[in-house]
């Protein structure tokens, strides 16, 4: 997937994604939107009351990170995992720490918690 901030399928700021307590802590959840031929895929990682969001696209290959398993985190829930080639990314800033894309990082997707809901910021 090409990362395009002007993607017409990208949800608008204020769009509610889910309740915070729908995602375990630590945990993650993916989201998809379609507008005509355009597709936007993003995911959220939760740790306590803190959430971070990223566009669901590997910076090395462009494919979705979770693969068929639907998991974005390692078994230890401490890093984001690309299922395609096992690259690892830090949760807090999306920087690649292992795998074929050193120096790359995930594209952030601004999200925040408002009144117990995770919303697009």
Protein Blocks (a to p, Z undefined) as FASTA:
>chain_A
ZZdfklmklccehiafbdfklpccdddddddddehjbccddddddehjbccddddddfkl
opafklmnopabdfkopaccdfknopacdfklopafbdjkehiacdddddddeehiacdZ
Z
